[in-house]
């Protein structure tokens, strides 16, 4: 069985959702027969490369809140991350365009190191004092993930490299009815939106495993906006047939 996960490094619920999904997968009896594929979804594709802003300031501007209120919003997400054993910095994080990160993740996929790079990028963005929007940091992460430094450098320097792969993932997400992330698709039969609890992911895996016949179209996924805020659906409604 294949599970495809549409996500963006800028989305904290994707960071949390990955950890929860992996816990749910660990509890699934057929976990060794599950292939996990990570797919691209940009939350802020219109932002210029190199244009970054502190996350808290971006939230305050986007929602018309004070900086203190925006920081409280981040603290709420941070508490969810920490409950999963994840480190999360509220201050000192940047928000920016993630296209180069997605292109590099496709290189990593081609070299069998996609999950390694994704894990490192999430940790750098949410837990460490390292900006994933800095090309030097991104190159260092690629090397840490086991990619060839010269090849990764060439990909980052050529904006067309793996660009079609990123766009193809995004078109496919739209065709499946995903207008936000994280979005999980189980064997192209069932979709789960948001950073759900681990036990719900186990339930969705079991449901997809048992229902091997094609299912009818379902509802749209919940949205994770450019700030990463997701409306997490109730457990009873989370596993929906994929379009």
C-alpha positions in Angstrom: 0.0 0.0 0.0 1.2 3.5 -0.8 0.6 6.6 1.4 1.2 9.9 -0.3 1.7 13.0 1.9 1.3 16.5 0.5 3.1 19.0 2.8 5.2 22.1 3.1 8.2 22.9 5.3 6.6 26.2 6.3 3.6 24.4 7.8 3.9 23.5 11.5 0.9 21.1 11.3 2.8 19.2 8.6 5.7 18.9 11.0 3.4 17.7 13.7 1.4 15.6 11.3 4.5 13.7 10.1 5.4 12.7 13.6 1.8 11.6 14.4 1.5 9.7 11.2 4.7 7.8 11.9 3.4 6.8 15.3 0.2 5.6 13.7 2.2 3.7 11.1 4.3 2.0 13.8 1.0 0.6 15.3 -0.2 -0.7 12.0 0.2 -4.5 11.6 1.2 -4.2 7.9 3.6 -1.3 8.3 6.4 -3.1 6.5 4.2 -3.2 3.4 3.5 0.5 3.3 5.4 2.8 0.9 5.4 6.5 2.0 5.9 9.2 -0.6 6.2 12.8 0.2 4.8 15.3 -2.3 5.1 19.1 -2.8 2.6 21.7 -1.8 3.6 25.4 -1.5 1.6 27.5 0.9 3.0 30.8 -0.3 4.0 30.3 -4.0 3.6 33.9 -4.9 6.3 35.1 -2.5 9.6 36.1 -4.1 12.7 33.9 -3.5 14.8 35.4 -0.8 11.9 37.5 0.6 11.6 36.4 4.2 9.9 37.7 7.3 9.8 36.6 11.0 6.9 34.2 11.5 5.4 36.1 14.4 5.5 39.4 12.5 3.9 37.7 9.5 1.1 36.3 11.6 0.4 39.7 13.3 0.2 41.4 9.9 -1.9 38.6 8.3 -4.6 38.5 11.0 -4.4 42.1 12.2 -3.3 41.0 15.7 -0.8 42.5 18.1 2.6 40.9 18.2 1.7 39.4 21.6 -1.4 37.9 20.2 0.5 36.4 17.3 3.1 35.0 19.6 0.3 33.4 21.6 -1.0 31.7 18.4 2.5 30.3 17.9 2.6 29.1 21.5 -0.6 27.1 20.9 0.9 25.3 18.0 4.2 24.8 19.9 2.3 23.1 22.7 0.9 20.6 20.2 4.4 19.9 18.8 5.9 19.5 22.2 3.2 17.0 23.2 4.5 14.8 20.4 8.1 15.1 21.7 9.1 17.7 19.0 11.1 20.8 19.7 9.5 24.0 18.6 10.9 27.6 18.6 8.3 30.3 18.8 10.8 33.2 18.3 13.5 33.5 15.7 11.9 31.6 12.8 11.5 32.9 9.3 8.7 32.5 6.7 9.4 32.5 3.0 9.1 30.8 -0.4 9.7 27.1 -0.2 10.1 26.3 -3.9 13.8 25.6 -3.7 13.3 23.2 -0.7 10.7 21.3 -2.7 13.0 21.0 -5.7 15.7 19.7 -3.5 13.3 17.2 -1.9 12.6 15.8 -5.4 16.4 15.3 -5.9 16.5 13.5 -2.6 13.6 11.3 -3.7 15.5 10.4 -6.8 18.4 9.4 -4.6 16.5 7.5 -2.0 17.0 10.2 0.7 13.8 12.1 0.7 12.6 11.3 4.2 16.0 12.0 5.6 16.1 15.5 4.0 12.5 16.3 5.0 13.2 15.3 8.6 16.3 17.5 8.7 14.5 20.4 7.1 11.6 20.3 9.5 14.0 20.2 12.5 16.1 23.1 11.1 13.0 25.2 10.5 11.1 24.5 13.7 13.6 23.5 16.3 17.0 24.9 15.4 18.6 28.3 14.8 18.9 27.6 11.1 16.9 29.2 8.3 15.9 26.8 5.6 15.5 29.9 3.3 19.3 30.4 3.4 20.8 28.5 0.4 23.9 27.7 2.3 21.9 26.1 5.1 19.8 24.2 2.6 22.9 22.9 0.9 24.3 21.8 4.3 21.1 20.0 5.1 21.3 18.2 1.7 24.8 17.0 2.6 23.7 15.9 6.0 20.9 13.9 4.4 23.4 12.0 2.3 23.1 13.9 -1.0 26.2 14.7 -3.1 27.2 18.3 -2.4 28.0 19.2 -6.0 24.8 17.7 -7.4 22.7 19.5 -4.7 24.5 22.7 -5.5 23.7 22.4 -9.2 20.1 21.8 -8.5 19.8 24.8 -6.2 21.5 27.0 -8.8 19.2 25.9 -11.7 15.7 27.1 -10.9 14.3 24.8 -13.6 15.8 21.6 -12.0 12.9 19.5 -10.7 10.5 22.5 -11.1 8.2 20.4 -13.3 8.1 17.7 -10.6 7.0 20.2 -8.0 4.3 21.6 -10.3 3.1 18.2 -11.1 2.6 17.3 -7.4 0.7 20.6 -6.9 -1.6 19.9 -9.9 -2.3 16.4 -8.6 -3.2 17.8 -5.1 -5.7 20.1 -6.7 -7.2 17.2 -8.8 -7.6 15.2 -5.6 -9.4 18.0 -3.9 -6.6 19.0 -1.5 -6.6 22.8 -1.0 -4.5 22.6 2.2 -1.9 20.6 4.0 -1.0 18.2 5.5 -3.0 16.0 3.2 -2.6 12.2 3.3 -3.9 9.9 0.6 -4.0 6.1 1.3 -3.7 4.0 -1.8 -5.6 6.7 -3.8 -8.7 5.6 -2.0 -9.0 7.5 1.3 -7.8 11.0 2.2 -7.0 12.4 5.7 -6.7 16.2 6.3 -4.7 17.8 9.1 -2.4 16.8 11.8 -4.6 14.1 13.2 -3.9 12.0 16.3 -1.7 8.9 15.8 -4.6 6.5 16.5 -6.7 8.0 13.7 -3.9 7.4 11.2 -3.7 3.8 12.3 -7.5 3.6 11.8 -7.2 5.1 8.3 -4.4 2.7 7.4 -6.5 -0.3 8.5 -9.6 1.1 6.6 -7.6 1.5 3.4 -6.0 -1.9 3.8 -9.4 -3.6 4.2 -11.3 -1.6 1.6 -9.3 -2.5 -1.5 -12.1 -1.6 -3.9 -12.2 1.9 -5.4 -14.3 4.4 -3.4 -16.5 7.3 -4.7 -15.4 10.9 -4.5 -15.2 12.6 -1.0 -15.2 16.0 0.5 -12.5 18.6 0.2 -9.6 18.5 2.7 -9.2 21.0 5.5 -7.0 24.0 4.8 -3.6 24.8 6.2 -3.0 28.4 5.3 0.3 30.2 4.7 0.8 30.5 8.4 0.4 26.7 8.8 -2.9 26.9 10.8 -5.1 23.9 10.1 -8.7 23.1 11.0 -8.3 19.6 12.2 -11.6 17.6 11.4 -13.2 15.4 14.0 -12.0 11.9 14.2 -15.2 10.4 12.8 -15.0 12.5 9.6 -11.2 12.4 9.0 -10.9 9.4 6.7 -12.7 10.3 3.5 -12.6 8.7 0.1 -10.1 10.4 -2.1 -11.3 12.0 -5.4 
